[in-house]
């Protein structure tokens, strides 16, 4: 009987580790205007599935067309600087990212004041605001979700979300 329970425990642990690795935790970090910005997110992979659009994996989430911008816990954004993201003023601090996917060619980044929640727990009353994203197509399918924070001037840069057949970008200015 002890062997049975030990074997069961090993099997359950192996299964939970395998499923957890399907969307491993990742962090993107960058410096804009001498200040650090970071994004902590679960990085799902396409794995042969349709992700976006009608019938896609994201359309099955209860908050659709709002997406948690990652997998598992809500995507966490931290800034050491007061920022302007697009036309939105964002005070230094911690936020969650969501993305409004209503129009497949015109996504909106949602910056939400609630942090620490599971990704499917979205409260629109906590939105700081929404910013239009610039959409482009990658030259090839992007298998795993990736965020990039890059500087393109002394106090400016961009946050870029890349996944499947989409690249969505917002302009950032450190104040």
Secondary structure, 3 states (H helix, E strand, C coil): CHHHHHHHHHHHHHHHHHHHHHHEEEEEEEEECCEEEEEEEEECECCCCCCCCCCCHHHHCCCCCEECCCEEEEEEEEECCCEEECCEEECCEEEEEEEECCCCCCCEEEEECCCCCECCCCCHHHEEEEEECEEECCCCCEEEEEEEEEECCCCEEEEEEEEECEEEEEEEEEC
